[in-house]
Amino acid sequence: MVVVLGEPAGPPATDAAVIEQSWAEPERFEAIFRRYFGRIHQYLAARVGGRYADDLAAEVFTIAFAQRQRYDLARDCARPWLYGIATNLVGTYRRQEQRRYRALARADAQTVASSDEDLVADRVSAAAAGPALAAALAGLSSGDRDVLLLVAVAGLDNQEVALSLGIPHGTVRSRLSRARQRLRESLGGANPADSIEPGGSIDSAASIGPAGGRKEQSHG
């Protein structure tokens, strides 16, 4: 029998286990990067556009690595933690996010200016209700928008959103309900889910059930 050293057998370690190992062996943290970088980048691109997402996604993992020894090892899955860092970084780009949504609200597939191409990199569909939806998102408060997009674009459930933002579960529910109602009103009473398709674009921003959230398979 040949034994290959350094390759763990069985199911992958939980995020918490990997992070704990990285305290003494920093290179272990690369596993967290591999697991979540693509999802975090997709979320950030949906919020601030591709031009900024590359740098912000890298910054998320730089911050996470620096803070890894403060990670709560009772939480097997690091996903809420990472999305919380990402959402905090988006907060420093509120003006860019608003500009993005307003450009999308003005745009259609034929009239997007070349300077705005990065704003529609993930192709909000003007043929659907993309412009109306973008305008509605621009009109939400930052707190309501954070909750809505963590559920719709990141795919977190209500409890994960609460952990990400450090707010009570009840606050998540009330913000989500208010955001969905405002989107519905802005879309003329249509179900926002009809204008949204899963997969991380702004088109996903209201594809949410009343209880909130599409649950992803996690490594936790």
C-alpha positions, 0 to 999 in steps of 0.5 A, spaced: 500 500 500 502 506 498 501 512 503 501 519 500 503 524 505 500 531 506 493 529 503 487 528 508 483 522 507 475 523 508 471 529 508 474 536 507 475 539 514 470 544 516 472 552 515 473 552 523 478 547 523 482 549 517 482 556 520 485 553 527 490 550 523 492 556 520 494 559 526 500 555 526 501 553 519 499 560 515 499 556 508 493 552 511 488 558 510 489 558 502 484 552 503 479 558 505 481 562 499 480 556 494 473 555 497 470 562 497 474 567 493 469 566 487 463 567 491 465 573 494 468 576 488 461 574 484 457 578 490 462 584 490 461 584 482 454 584 483 454 590 488 460 595 485 462 592 478 467 588 476 472 594 476 472 594 483 471 587 485 477 584 484 481 589 489 475 588 494 475 581 493 483 580 495 482 585 500 476 581 504 481 575 504 487 579 506 483 582 512 480 575 514 487 572 514 489 578 519 483 576 523 483 569 523 486 568 530 479 572 532 475 567 528 469 564 533 471 556 532 464 554 534 462 556 527 464 551 523 462 555 516 466 561 515 461 563 509 457 569 514 464 571 516 467 572 509 460 576 507 460 580 513 467 583 511 465 583 504 459 587 506 463 592 510 468 593 504 462 595 500 460 600 505 466 604 503 464 604 496 456 606 497 457 612 492 460 607 487 454 602 488 449 608 487 452 610 481 452 603 478 444 602 480 442 608 477 446 607 470 443 600 470 436 604 471 438 608 465 441 603 461 438 598 456 441 593 451 442 598 446 444 604 449 449 603 455 455 608 454 462 605 453 464 608 460 459 604 463 460 597 460 463 595 467 457 597 471 453 592 466 459 586 466 454 581 470 448 583 465 442 586 468 437 584 463 434 590 460 429 586 457 426 583 463 425 588 469 433 590 470 432 598 469 426 598 474 429 593 479 436 597 479 432 603 480 428 600 486 435 597 489 438 604 489 432 607 493 433 602 498 436 604 505 443 601 505 441 597 511 435 594 507 439 593 501 445 589 505 440 584 507 436 583 501 443 582 497 446 578 502 440 573 501 439 574 494 445 574 491 450 571 496 445 566 498 445 566 505 439 564 510 436 569 515 441 566 520 447 567 516 445 574 514 444 576 522 451 573 523 454 577 517 452 583 519 452 582 527 444 584 528 438 580 531 435 575 527 428 579 527 432 585 524 434 581 518 427 579 517 424 586 518 429 589 513 428 583 508 420 584 508 421 592 508 426 591 502 421 586 498 415 590 499 419 596 496 421 592 490 414 590 489 411 597 489 417 599 485 415 594 480 408 596 479 406 590 484 409 585 480 413 579 484 420 581 484 422 574 483 419 574 476 425 579 474 430 575 478 434 569 476 439 566 481 446 566 480 449 572 483 447 578 478 443 584 480 437 580 476 437 575 483 436 581 488 429 579 489 429 572 488 427 570 495 421 567 499 418 570 505 422 566 509 428 569 506 434 565 503 436 560 498 441 555 502 447 553 499 451 547 500 457 549 505 463 546 507 461 547 514 
